[in-house]
Amino acid sequence: MVEERRRYKRLKGKEGAFAVFLRGNELLVLGNIVDISLGGLCVRYLSTAELSPNFYSIKIFGSNEKFIHLDRMDCKIVHVQKRSTSAPTQLDALLCGVELYNISFRQSTMLHEFIGNFSFDETNS
């Protein structure tokens, strides 16, 4: 059994929750948020190449009854995992674990609001 080392509980991402990875002003990939916490998130995306374990910026946004957008937070890719796809394409389905850092008070407040609107605790479902 694997010991949980996360500081914050991860909550399942709702439909309509997205993340965009950036390096400088270059958009690298867009993906769906699989799960999220105050310390990080997991993003599923399709790509021909993996993101390298490196430092990036990430934008998080979601739209359901409400639209919330968090602009440019610092993050680090902590793992990338390939998932097999049933479709015969050149794209791989990838899961990317992300650690957020250097979060300002304003970003933390907005992240709380985002989590409240775009996630749920599947253990209480």
C-alpha positions as CSV (number, residue, x, y, z in Angstrom):
1,M,0.0,0.0,0.0
2,V,1.3,3.4,-1.0
3,E,1.6,6.1,1.8
4,E,-0.2,9.3,0.9
5,R,2.3,12.2,1.1
6,R,0.1,15.0,-0.2
7,R,-0.4,17.9,2.2
8,Y,-3.9,18.7,0.8
9,K,-6.7,16.3,-0.1
10,R,-7.2,15.9,-3.9
11,L,-10.8,16.4,-5.1
12,K,-12.1,15.1,-8.4
13,G,-12.4,17.7,-11.2
14,K,-15.8,18.4,-12.6
15,E,-16.6,18.6,-16.3
16,G,-15.7,22.1,-17.6
17,A,-12.4,22.4,-15.6
18,F,-9.3,23.0,-17.7
19,A,-5.6,23.8,-17.4
20,V,-3.2,25.4,-19.9
21,F,0.5,24.9,-19.6
22,L,2.7,27.8,-20.8
23,R,6.4,28.5,-21.2
24,G,6.9,32.2,-21.5
25,N,4.0,33.3,-23.8
26,E,4.0,30.0,-25.7
27,L,0.9,27.8,-25.1
28,L,2.2,24.2,-24.8
29,V,-0.9,22.0,-24.1
30,L,-4.5,22.3,-22.9
31,G,-6.1,19.6,-20.8
32,N,-8.9,18.5,-18.5
33,I,-8.4,18.7,-14.8
34,V,-8.7,15.1,-13.4
35,D,-8.2,16.2,-9.7
36,I,-7.1,19.3,-7.8
37,S,-6.0,20.5,-4.4
38,L,-4.5,23.7,-3.0
39,G,-1.1,22.2,-3.6
40,G,-1.4,20.8,-7.1
41,L,-3.5,19.0,-9.7
42,C,-3.5,16.2,-12.3
43,V,-4.2,17.1,-15.9
44,R,-5.2,14.8,-18.7
45,Y,-4.2,15.9,-22.2
46,L,-3.5,14.6,-25.7
47,S,-0.2,15.3,-27.3
48,T,2.5,13.9,-29.6
49,A,5.1,14.6,-26.9
50,E,5.3,14.6,-23.1
51,L,5.9,17.7,-21.0
52,S,9.3,17.4,-19.4
53,P,9.8,17.5,-15.7
54,N,10.4,21.2,-15.5
55,F,9.0,24.5,-14.4
56,Y,6.2,26.1,-16.2
57,S,3.3,28.5,-15.8
58,I,-0.2,27.2,-15.7
59,K,-3.6,28.9,-16.2
60,I,-6.6,27.2,-14.7
61,F,-10.1,28.0,-15.8
62,G,-13.6,26.5,-15.7
63,S,-17.1,27.2,-17.0
64,N,-20.4,25.9,-15.7
65,E,-22.9,28.2,-14.2
66,K,-19.9,30.4,-13.3
67,F,-16.7,31.3,-15.1
68,I,-13.5,31.3,-13.1
69,H,-10.0,32.0,-14.5
70,L,-6.7,31.9,-12.6
71,D,-3.9,33.5,-14.5
72,R,-0.3,32.2,-14.5
73,M,0.6,30.3,-11.5
74,D,4.1,28.8,-11.1
75,C,4.2,25.0,-11.3
76,K,6.5,22.1,-11.6
77,I,5.7,18.9,-13.5
78,V,6.3,16.1,-10.9
79,H,5.3,13.1,-13.1
80,V,3.9,12.2,-16.6
81,Q,2.1,8.9,-17.3
82,K,1.1,7.6,-20.7
83,R,-2.4,6.1,-21.0
84,S,-3.3,3.9,-23.8
85,T,-5.9,5.1,-26.2
86,S,-8.3,3.0,-28.2
87,A,-8.2,5.4,-31.2
88,P,-5.5,4.7,-33.8
89,T,-3.9,8.2,-33.8
90,Q,-0.5,9.8,-33.4
91,L,-1.6,11.4,-30.2
92,D,-1.0,9.9,-26.7
93,A,-3.3,10.4,-23.8
94,L,-1.1,11.6,-20.9
95,L,-1.7,12.3,-17.2
96,C,0.5,15.0,-15.8
97,G,1.0,15.6,-12.0
98,V,1.6,19.2,-11.2
99,E,2.9,20.9,-8.0
100,L,1.9,24.6,-7.5
101,Y,4.3,26.9,-5.8
102,N,4.9,30.6,-5.0
103,I,1.1,31.0,-4.8
104,S,0.1,34.6,-3.8
105,F,-2.7,35.3,-1.3
106,R,-5.0,36.4,-4.2
107,Q,-4.2,33.2,-6.2
108,S,-4.9,31.1,-3.1
109,T,-8.2,32.8,-2.6
110,M,-9.2,32.3,-6.2
111,L,-8.0,28.7,-6.1
112,H,-10.3,28.0,-3.1
113,E,-13.2,29.4,-5.1
114,F,-12.3,27.4,-8.2
115,I,-12.0,24.2,-6.1
116,G,-15.4,24.9,-4.6
117,N,-17.0,25.3,-8.0
118,F,-15.2,22.8,-10.2
119,S,-14.4,19.8,-8.0
120,F,-16.1,17.3,-5.7
121,D,-15.2,14.7,-3.1
122,E,-15.8,11.3,-4.7
123,T,-15.4,9.6,-1.3
124,N,-18.6,11.4,-0.2
125,S,-20.6,10.6,-3.4
